[in-house]
Amino acid sequence: MSRIDSTKTAIAALAAAFAMALAAPALAQVGGHAHDQATPAKLALDHGRKWPTDAPLREGMTRIRALVAPQLAAAHAGRLTPGQYRDVAGKVEGEVAGIVANCKLAPEADAMLHLVIADLVHGADVMAGKEPNAKPLQGLGAIVAALGDYGRYFDHPGFEPISAGH
């Protein structure tokens, strides 16, 4: 890995970690009453409506989908190498960092978004080999699932979640 690639990866990882740290208080509030603090927050609609989005979020999620969708057939056929998984993971992390840096949502929508972001980061970590007991394909699946959740819970006209049959 070149020094530039190492720096980009480190910046993306730091941005993702920073996003998670910022999200922790909001996620705890979404979890429910004080006695439910140990219960993880779950995605929910905004009184039956999808959460609003802004241009940086829509653009970043569209790019993540465009990164992942073309890899699925090769991944399911066992043709993606560990290096290819790491490359896609790094690009997803970069997009997540851009979303975190530029997306400006209301606090409630932002808290919901951070649940999706956490799933994207987890998927990228698995794809990058940071979780030795998980297979990179599982990380790719986690990202596909996070994109599906994004499409179900956030108002992004024209966004197509990746179908279960790919």
C-alpha positions in Angstrom: 0.0 0.0 0.0 1.4 3.4 -0.9 1.9 6.2 1.6 -1.0 8.1 0.0 -3.3 5.1 0.2 -2.3 4.6 3.8 -3.1 8.2 4.6 -6.4 8.1 2.8 -7.4 4.9 4.6 -6.3 6.4 8.0 -8.3 9.6 7.3 -11.4 7.6 6.4 -11.1 5.4 9.4 -10.7 8.4 11.7 -13.7 10.1 10.1 -15.8 7.0 10.6 -14.7 6.6 14.2 -15.4 10.3 14.8 -18.8 9.9 13.3 -19.6 7.0 15.6 -18.3 8.9 18.7 -20.6 11.9 17.8 -23.5 9.6 17.2 -23.3 7.8 20.5 -25.3 10.4 22.6 -27.9 10.7 19.9 -28.2 6.9 19.5 -28.6 6.5 23.3 -31.5 9.0 23.2 -33.2 7.2 20.4 -33.1 4.0 22.4 -36.1 4.8 24.5 -36.7 5.5 28.2 -33.9 5.7 30.7 -34.5 2.1 31.8 -34.0 1.0 28.2 -30.6 2.5 27.7 -29.0 -1.0 27.1 -31.5 -1.6 24.3 -29.9 -0.7 20.9 -31.7 1.9 18.9 -33.6 0.6 15.9 -34.4 2.4 12.6 -37.9 3.8 12.5 -39.8 6.1 10.2 -40.6 9.7 11.2 -44.3 9.3 12.2 -44.9 7.1 9.2 -42.8 9.2 6.8 -39.3 8.7 5.4 -36.6 10.9 7.0 -35.5 13.9 4.9 -32.1 13.8 3.1 -29.8 16.4 1.7 -27.6 16.5 -1.4 -24.4 15.3 0.2 -26.2 12.3 1.7 -28.0 11.4 -1.5 -24.8 11.7 -3.6 -22.7 9.7 -1.2 -25.3 6.9 -0.9 -25.7 6.8 -4.6 -21.9 6.4 -5.0 -21.8 3.6 -2.4 -24.5 1.8 -4.2 -22.6 2.2 -7.5 -19.4 0.9 -5.9 -21.1 -2.2 -4.4 -23.7 -3.3 -7.0 -21.2 -4.2 -9.8 -19.2 -6.4 -7.4 -22.0 -8.7 -6.3 -22.0 -11.3 -9.0 -18.2 -11.8 -8.8 -18.4 -11.9 -5.0 -21.1 -14.5 -5.0 -19.1 -16.6 -7.5 -16.1 -16.4 -5.2 -14.1 -14.4 -7.7 -13.3 -11.3 -5.6 -9.8 -11.3 -4.1 -9.1 -10.1 -0.6 -7.4 -7.1 -2.3 -10.5 -6.3 -4.3 -12.7 -6.5 -1.1 -10.2 -4.1 0.7 -10.4 -1.7 -2.3 -14.2 -1.5 -2.3 -14.1 -1.3 1.6 -11.7 1.7 1.4 -13.9 3.4 -1.2 -17.0 2.9 0.9 -15.2 4.3 4.0 -14.2 7.3 1.9 -17.8 7.9 0.9 -19.0 7.5 4.5 -16.4 10.0 5.6 -17.7 12.4 3.0 -21.3 11.9 4.1 -20.3 12.5 7.7 -18.3 15.6 6.9 -20.9 17.2 4.6 -24.4 16.0 5.5 -26.5 18.3 7.6 -29.7 16.7 8.9 -32.0 17.6 11.8 -30.9 15.8 14.9 -33.6 13.1 14.8 -32.9 12.2 11.2 -29.1 12.3 11.9 -29.5 9.8 14.7 -31.4 7.5 12.4 -28.7 8.0 9.7 -26.0 7.0 12.1 -27.6 3.6 12.5 -27.2 3.1 8.7 -23.7 4.6 8.8 -22.7 2.1 11.6 -23.8 -0.8 9.4 -21.9 0.6 6.4 -18.7 0.9 8.5 -19.2 -2.5 10.0 -19.6 -4.0 6.5 -16.5 -2.2 5.3 -14.5 -3.4 8.3 -15.5 -7.0 7.6 -14.7 -6.6 3.9 -11.3 -5.2 4.8 -10.5 -8.2 6.9 -10.6 -6.3 10.2 -12.9 -9.0 11.7 -11.0 -12.3 11.4 -14.0 -14.5 12.2 -16.1 -13.0 9.4 -15.9 -13.5 5.6 -15.6 -10.5 3.3 -18.8 -11.6 1.5 -20.6 -11.1 4.8 -19.4 -7.5 4.9 -20.6 -6.9 1.4 -24.0 -8.3 2.5 -24.0 -6.0 5.4 -23.5 -3.0 3.1 -26.2 -4.2 0.8 -28.6 -4.5 3.8 -27.6 -1.0 5.0 -28.4 0.4 1.5 -31.8 -1.4 1.7 -32.4 0.2 5.1 -31.4 3.6 3.8 -33.9 3.2 0.9 -36.7 2.1 3.3 -36.2 4.8 5.9 -34.8 7.9 4.0 -36.5 10.0 1.3 -34.1 9.7 -1.6 -36.1 10.0 -4.9 -35.0 7.5 -7.4 -32.8 5.5 -5.0 -33.1 1.8 -5.8 -32.0 -0.6 -3.0 -30.1 -3.6 -4.4 -32.6 -6.4 -4.8 -32.2 -9.6 -2.7 -31.7 -11.6 -5.9 -29.1 -9.0 -7.0 
